[in-house]
Amino acid sequence: MAFLHDHRSVVLALIIAVIIATLMHISSGVDVNAPLDLFHMGDKDNNSALSMDECNKMWLSLDVDGDEAIGKIEFIFK
């Protein structure tokens, strides 16, 4: 857990990249705007950037069961 705390900006950037890549994969041929929708969901101040606080809040909103992981079901239905 210390690694995550010390490198949280890098870890969160990777998490966001994986989420966007997953959305792109899931939405192939279905909804090409899904990655942008996810980005805008997190960008609460509409400054076209995700702050650390916005990333944390977005993560918490996706992690419905609070297990510090976003399961496939949580991800798809949230």
N, CA, C and O atoms as CSV, one atom per row, in Angstrom:
chain,resi,resn,atom,element,x,y,z
A,1,MET,N,N,0.819,-1.185,0.000
A,1,MET,CA,C,0.000,0.000,0.000
A,1,MET,C,C,0.869,1.257,0.000
A,1,MET,O,O,0.445,2.292,-0.515
A,2,ALA,N,N,2.071,1.190,0.564
A,2,ALA,CA,C,2.967,2.344,0.573
A,2,ALA,C,C,3.358,2.732,-0.847
A,2,ALA,O,O,3.483,3.916,-1.160
A,3,PHE,N,N,3.551,1.734,-1.705
A,3,PHE,CA,C,3.878,2.014,-3.106
A,3,PHE,C,C,2.771,2.842,-3.742
A,3,PHE,O,O,3.048,3.820,-4.438
A,4,LEU,N,N,1.521,2.459,-3.511
A,4,LEU,CA,C,0.393,3.186,-4.089
A,4,LEU,C,C,0.344,4.616,-3.585
A,4,LEU,O,O,0.074,5.543,-4.348
A,5,HIS,N,N,0.606,4.791,-2.298
A,5,HIS,CA,C,0.578,6.139,-1.721
A,5,HIS,C,C,1.690,7.007,-2.311
A,5,HIS,O,O,1.457,8.168,-2.646
A,6,ASP,N,N,2.897,6.448,-2.439
A,6,ASP,CA,C,4.040,7.196,-2.932
A,6,ASP,C,C,3.944,7.510,-4.420
A,6,ASP,O,O,4.493,8.511,-4.879
A,7,HIS,N,N,3.253,6.666,-5.171
A,7,HIS,CA,C,3.179,6.827,-6.623
A,7,HIS,C,C,1.733,6.972,-7.099
A,7,HIS,O,O,1.395,6.528,-8.196
A,8,ARG,N,N,0.899,7.578,-6.296
A,8,ARG,CA,C,-0.526,7.577,-6.608
A,8,ARG,C,C,-0.873,8.311,-7.896
A,8,ARG,O,O,-1.812,7.902,-8.579
A,9,SER,N,N,-0.165,9.369,-8.261
A,9,SER,CA,C,-0.496,10.058,-9.508
A,9,SER,C,C,-0.208,9.175,-10.711
A,9,SER,O,O,-0.975,9.167,-11.674
A,10,VAL,N,N,0.881,8.439,-10.665
A,10,VAL,CA,C,1.208,7.519,-11.756
A,10,VAL,C,C,0.204,6.372,-11.788
A,10,VAL,O,O,-0.273,5.987,-12.855
A,11,VAL,N,N,-0.110,5.835,-10.627
A,11,VAL,CA,C,-1.060,4.725,-10.545
A,11,VAL,C,C,-2.429,5.171,-11.047
A,11,VAL,O,O,-3.072,4.445,-11.805
A,12,LEU,N,N,-2.883,6.350,-10.637
A,12,LEU,CA,C,-4.180,6.831,-11.087
A,12,LEU,C,C,-4.195,7.121,-12.582
A,12,LEU,O,O,-5.200,6.874,-13.247
A,13,ALA,N,N,-3.100,7.639,-13.115
A,13,ALA,CA,C,-3.023,7.867,-14.560
A,13,ALA,C,C,-3.128,6.543,-15.308
A,13,ALA,O,O,-3.798,6.458,-16.337
A,14,LEU,N,N,-2.466,5.512,-14.793
A,14,LEU,CA,C,-2.553,4.191,-15.413
A,14,LEU,C,C,-3.959,3.615,-15.290
A,14,LEU,O,O,-4.463,2.995,-16.226
A,15,ILE,N,N,-4.582,3.816,-14.155
A,15,ILE,CA,C,-5.949,3.334,-13.950
A,15,ILE,C,C,-6.889,3.992,-14.954
A,15,ILE,O,O,-7.712,3.318,-15.573
A,16,ILE,N,N,-6.769,5.285,-15.110
A,16,ILE,CA,C,-7.621,6.006,-16.054
A,16,ILE,C,C,-7.371,5.511,-17.474
A,16,ILE,O,O,-8.315,5.323,-18.241
A,17,ALA,N,N,-6.107,5.300,-17.825
A,17,ALA,CA,C,-5.786,4.792,-19.166
A,17,ALA,C,C,-6.398,3.416,-19.390
A,17,ALA,O,O,-6.925,3.137,-20.466
A,18,VAL,N,N,-6.331,2.558,-18.379
A,18,VAL,CA,C,-6.919,1.219,-18.499
A,18,VAL,C,C,-8.437,1.312,-18.610
A,18,VAL,O,O,-9.045,0.598,-19.407
A,19,ILE,N,N,-9.041,2.172,-17.831
A,19,ILE,CA,C,-10.495,2.342,-17.894
A,19,ILE,C,C,-10.907,2.810,-19.283
A,19,ILE,O,O,-11.863,2.288,-19.858
A,20,ILE,N,N,-10.194,3.787,-19.822
A,20,ILE,CA,C,-10.528,4.301,-21.147
A,20,ILE,C,C,-10.320,3.231,-22.207
A,20,ILE,O,O,-11.158,3.062,-23.093
A,21,ALA,N,N,-9.203,2.503,-22.121
A,21,ALA,CA,C,-8.946,1.428,-23.086
A,21,ALA,C,C,-10.009,0.343,-22.992
A,21,ALA,O,O,-10.450,-0.184,-24.013
A,22,THR,N,N,-10.421,0.008,-21.777
A,22,THR,CA,C,-11.462,-0.992,-21.582
A,22,THR,C,C,-12.781,-0.519,-22.163
A,22,THR,O,O,-13.484,-1.280,-22.827
A,23,LEU,N,N,-13.117,0.740,-21.913
A,23,LEU,CA,C,-14.347,1.293,-22.479
A,23,LEU,C,C,-14.312,1.263,-23.999
A,23,LEU,O,O,-15.314,0.951,-24.643
A,24,MET,N,N,-13.164,1.587,-24.568
A,24,MET,CA,C,-13.048,1.563,-26.021
A,24,MET,C,C,-13.245,0.148,-26.546
A,24,MET,O,O,-13.894,-0.057,-27.571
A,25,HIS,N,N,-12.681,-0.827,-25.838
A,25,HIS,CA,C,-12.833,-2.222,-26.233
A,25,HIS,C,C,-14.286,-2.680,-26.085
A,25,HIS,O,O,-14.848,-3.292,-26.993
A,26,ILE,N,N,-14.873,-2.384,-24.958
A,26,ILE,CA,C,-16.257,-2.779,-24.692
A,26,ILE,C,C,-17.197,-2.134,-25.697
A,26,ILE,O,O,-18.156,-2.758,-26.150
A,27,SER,N,N,-16.920,-0.889,-26.040
A,27,SER,CA,C,-17.858,-0.132,-26.866
A,27,SER,C,C,-17.557,-0.220,-28.362
A,27,SER,O,O,-18.139,0.521,-29.154
A,28,SER,N,N,-16.660,-1.114,-28.750
A,28,SER,CA,C,-16.339,-1.241,-30.173
A,28,SER,C,C,-17.607,-1.427,-30.986
A,28,SER,O,O,-18.341,-2.402,-30.822
A,29,GLY,N,N,-17.838,-0.484,-31.851
A,29,GLY,CA,C,-19.014,-0.542,-32.701
A,29,GLY,C,C,-20.307,-0.170,-32.004
A,29,GLY,O,O,-21.365,-0.167,-32.634
A,30,VAL,N,N,-20.249,0.144,-30.723
A,30,VAL,CA,C,-21.464,0.460,-29.989
A,30,VAL,C,C,-21.537,1.954,-29.691
A,30,VAL,O,O,-22.460,2.633,-30.141
A,31,ASP,N,N,-20.588,2.459,-28.948
A,31,ASP,CA,C,-20.613,3.864,-28.552
A,31,ASP,C,C,-19.191,4.405,-28.525
A,31,ASP,O,O,-18.453,4.187,-27.564
A,32,VAL,N,N,-18.814,5.104,-29.576
A,32,VAL,CA,C,-17.446,5.625,-29.654
A,32,VAL,C,C,-17.218,6.784,-28.699
A,32,VAL,O,O,-16.074,7.191,-28.498
A,33,ASN,N,N,-18.270,7.323,-28.108
A,33,ASN,CA,C,-18.138,8.438,-27.177
A,33,ASN,C,C,-17.948,7.989,-25.732
A,33,ASN,O,O,-17.803,8.830,-24.844
A,34,ALA,N,N,-17.944,6.692,-25.480
A,34,ALA,CA,C,-17.845,6.194,-24.108
A,34,ALA,C,C,-16.611,6.715,-23.368
A,34,ALA,O,O,-16.740,7.124,-22.214
A,35,PRO,N,N,-15.411,6.720,-23.982
A,35,PRO,CA,C,-14.256,7.260,-23.238
A,35,PRO,C,C,-14.435,8.736,-22.882
A,35,PRO,O,O,-14.064,9.161,-21.788
A,36,LEU,N,N,-14.996,9.506,-23.795
A,36,LEU,CA,C,-15.240,10.917,-23.491
A,36,LEU,C,C,-16.295,11.082,-22.417
A,36,LEU,O,O,-16.189,11.964,-21.565
A,37,ASP,N,N,-17.312,10.235,-22.454
A,37,ASP,CA,C,-18.342,10.281,-21.420
A,37,ASP,C,C,-17.728,10.021,-20.052
A,37,ASP,O,O,-18.054,10.698,-19.077
A,38,LEU,N,N,-16.832,9.030,-19.984
A,38,LEU,CA,C,-16.163,8.713,-18.723
A,38,LEU,C,C,-15.307,9.886,-18.265
A,38,LEU,O,O,-15.310,10.246,-17.088
A,39,PHE,N,N,-14.576,10.479,-19.205
A,39,PHE,CA,C,-13.737,11.623,-18.868
A,39,PHE,C,C,-14.592,12.770,-18.318
A,39,PHE,O,O,-14.271,13.346,-17.279
A,40,HIS,N,N,-15.670,13.093,-19.014
A,40,HIS,CA,C,-16.530,14.191,-18.581
A,40,HIS,C,C,-17.226,13.884,-17.258
A,40,HIS,O,O,-17.520,14.795,-16.484
A,41,MET,N,N,-17.486,12.617,-16.999
A,41,MET,CA,C,-18.064,12.230,-15.716
A,41,MET,C,C,-17.119,12.624,-14.570
A,41,MET,O,O,-17.571,13.057,-13.509
A,42,GLY,N,N,-15.827,12.473,-14.788
A,42,GLY,CA,C,-14.849,12.795,-13.759
A,42,GLY,C,C,-14.465,14.260,-13.709
A,42,GLY,O,O,-14.094,14.762,-12.648
A,43,ASP,N,N,-14.546,14.953,-14.827
A,43,ASP,CA,C,-14.103,16.349,-14.913
A,43,ASP,C,C,-15.188,17.284,-14.387
A,43,ASP,O,O,-15.886,17.939,-15.161
A,44,LYS,N,N,-15.321,17.335,-13.079
A,44,LYS,CA,C,-16.402,18.086,-12.430
A,44,LYS,C,C,-16.293,19.599,-12.629
A,44,LYS,O,O,-17.314,20.285,-12.678
A,45,ASP,N,N,-15.070,20.130,-12.746
A,45,ASP,CA,C,-14.929,21.581,-12.921
A,45,ASP,C,C,-14.830,21.989,-14.391
A,45,ASP,O,O,-14.609,23.159,-14.703
A,46,ASN,N,N,-14.993,21.014,-15.294
A,46,ASN,CA,C,-15.018,21.262,-16.740
A,46,ASN,C,C,-13.806,22.041,-17.253
A,46,ASN,O,O,-13.936,22.929,-18.096
A,47,ASN,N,N,-12.622,21.693,-16.731
A,47,ASN,CA,C,-11.416,22.378,-17.190
A,47,ASN,C,C,-10.605,21.518,-18.168
A,47,ASN,O,O,-9.452,21.829,-18.467
A,48,SER,N,N,-11.209,20.452,-18.656
A,48,SER,CA,C,-10.574,19.529,-19.621
A,48,SER,C,C,-9.334,18.853,-19.056
A,48,SER,O,O,-8.407,18.520,-19.793
A,49,ALA,N,N,-9.325,18.656,-17.756
A,49,ALA,CA,C,-8.244,17.935,-17.084
A,49,ALA,C,C,-8.829,17.244,-15.864
A,49,ALA,O,O,-9.760,17.747,-15.234
A,50,LEU,N,N,-8.270,16.087,-15.540
A,50,LEU,CA,C,-8.702,15.373,-14.340
A,50,LEU,C,C,-7.680,15.587,-13.242
A,50,LEU,O,O,-6.536,15.147,-13.357
A,51,SER,N,N,-8.084,16.256,-12.186
A,51,SER,CA,C,-7.199,16.458,-11.042
A,51,SER,C,C,-7.135,15.163,-10.227
A,51,SER,O,O,-7.921,14.241,-10.448
A,52,MET,N,N,-6.212,15.108,-9.304
A,52,MET,CA,C,-6.094,13.941,-8.438
A,52,MET,C,C,-7.389,13.737,-7.661
A,52,MET,O,O,-7.855,12.608,-7.508
A,53,ASP,N,N,-7.963,14.820,-7.176
A,53,ASP,CA,C,-9.216,14.735,-6.421
A,53,ASP,C,C,-10.345,14.198,-7.303
A,53,ASP,O,O,-11.135,13.364,-6.860
A,54,GLU,N,N,-10.422,14.674,-8.546
A,54,GLU,CA,C,-11.462,14.190,-9.462
A,54,GLU,C,C,-11.267,12.714,-9.786
A,54,GLU,O,O,-12.238,11.963,-9.881
A,55,CYS,N,N,-10.011,12.295,-9.956
A,55,CYS,CA,C,-9.730,10.874,-10.213
A,55,CYS,C,C,-10.148,10.023,-9.023
A,55,CYS,O,O,-10.769,8.973,-9.188
A,56,ASN,N,N,-9.806,10.481,-7.825
A,56,ASN,CA,C,-10.184,9.731,-6.622
A,56,ASN,C,C,-11.693,9.612,-6.499
A,56,ASN,O,O,-12.212,8.537,-6.198
A,57,LYS,N,N,-12.401,10.720,-6.732
A,57,LYS,CA,C,-13.869,10.698,-6.630
A,57,LYS,C,C,-14.480,9.806,-7.697
A,57,LYS,O,O,-15.455,9.101,-7.438
A,58,MET,N,N,-13.907,9.835,-8.906
A,58,MET,CA,C,-14.422,8.981,-9.967
A,58,MET,C,C,-14.206,7.515,-9.600
A,58,MET,O,O,-15.091,6.680,-9.789
A,59,TRP,N,N,-13.022,7.212,-9.073
A,59,TRP,CA,C,-12.724,5.840,-8.656
A,59,TRP,C,C,-13.727,5.385,-7.600
A,59,TRP,O,O,-14.285,4.291,-7.688
A,60,LEU,N,N,-13.948,6.233,-6.606
A,60,LEU,CA,C,-14.878,5.879,-5.540
A,60,LEU,C,C,-16.297,5.690,-6.069
A,60,LEU,O,O,-17.039,4.844,-5.570
A,61,SER,N,N,-16.674,6.474,-7.075
A,61,SER,CA,C,-18.027,6.331,-7.622
A,61,SER,C,C,-18.175,5.032,-8.406
A,61,SER,O,O,-19.274,4.484,-8.490
A,62,LEU,N,N,-17.078,4.530,-8.982
A,62,LEU,CA,C,-17.127,3.274,-9.731
A,62,LEU,C,C,-17.004,2.059,-8.811
A,62,LEU,O,O,-17.570,1.005,-9.099
A,63,ASP,N,N,-16.270,2.200,-7.709
A,63,ASP,CA,C,-16.048,1.095,-6.769
A,63,ASP,C,C,-17.230,1.010,-5.802
A,63,ASP,O,O,-17.135,1.422,-4.646
A,64,VAL,N,N,-18.325,0.477,-6.291
A,64,VAL,CA,C,-19.583,0.466,-5.546
A,64,VAL,C,C,-19.482,-0.315,-4.243
A,64,VAL,O,O,-20.024,0.121,-3.228
A,65,ASP,N,N,-18.795,-1.469,-4.246
A,65,ASP,CA,C,-18.745,-2.299,-3.045
A,65,ASP,C,C,-17.590,-1.942,-2.106
A,65,ASP,O,O,-17.436,-2.571,-1.059
A,66,GLY,N,N,-16.777,-0.941,-2.466
A,66,GLY,CA,C,-15.722,-0.450,-1.581
A,66,GLY,C,C,-14.557,-1.388,-1.372
A,66,GLY,O,O,-13.850,-1.271,-0.372
A,67,ASP,N,N,-14.333,-2.331,-2.302
A,67,ASP,CA,C,-13.235,-3.286,-2.124
A,67,ASP,C,C,-11.929,-2.827,-2.767
A,67,ASP,O,O,-10.994,-3.615,-2.910
A,68,GLU,N,N,-11.863,-1.550,-3.155
A,68,GLU,CA,C,-10.691,-0.948,-3.792
A,68,GLU,C,C,-10.350,-1.603,-5.125
A,68,GLU,O,O,-9.198,-1.598,-5.559
A,69,ALA,N,N,-11.368,-2.166,-5.766
A,69,ALA,CA,C,-11.229,-2.736,-7.095
A,69,ALA,C,C,-12.539,-2.482,-7.836
A,69,ALA,O,O,-13.616,-2.479,-7.241
A,70,ILE,N,N,-12.424,-2.271,-9.131
A,70,ILE,CA,C,-13.623,-2.079,-9.932
A,70,ILE,C,C,-13.848,-3.357,-10.729
A,70,ILE,O,O,-13.154,-3.637,-11.706
A,71,GLY,N,N,-14.837,-4.120,-10.282
A,71,GLY,CA,C,-15.164,-5.361,-10.973
A,71,GLY,C,C,-15.846,-5.075,-12.299
A,71,GLY,O,O,-16.344,-3.974,-12.533
A,72,LYS,N,N,-15.861,-6.069,-13.154
A,72,LYS,CA,C,-16.451,-5.924,-14.480
A,72,LYS,C,C,-17.915,-5.477,-14.388
A,72,LYS,O,O,-18.352,-4.605,-15.140
A,73,ILE,N,N,-18.650,-6.068,-13.482
A,73,ILE,CA,C,-20.063,-5.721,-13.320
A,73,ILE,C,C,-20.196,-4.263,-12.859
A,73,ILE,O,O,-21.020,-3.515,-13.385
A,74,GLU,N,N,-19.380,-3.866,-11.872
A,74,GLU,CA,C,-19.409,-2.478,-11.397
A,74,GLU,C,C,-19.121,-1.516,-12.551
A,74,GLU,O,O,-19.797,-0.501,-12.718
A,75,PHE,N,N,-18.120,-1.853,-13.326
A,75,PHE,CA,C,-17.679,-0.990,-14.406
A,75,PHE,C,C,-18.748,-0.849,-15.487
A,75,PHE,O,O,-19.046,0.259,-15.934
A,76,ILE,N,N,-19.311,-1.953,-15.894
A,76,ILE,CA,C,-20.287,-1.936,-16.990
A,76,ILE,C,C,-21.562,-1.223,-16.576
A,76,ILE,O,O,-22.100,-0.419,-17.338
A,77,PHE,N,N,-22.049,-1.508,-15.381
A,77,PHE,CA,C,-23.325,-0.956,-14.983
A,77,PHE,C,C,-23.254,0.431,-14.373
A,77,PHE,O,O,-24.276,1.110,-14.273
A,78,LYS,N,N,-22.073,0.867,-13.962
A,78,LYS,CA,C,-21.949,2.204,-13.377
A,78,LYS,C,C,-21.741,3.202,-14.497
A,78,LYS,O,O,-21.610,4.399,-14.241
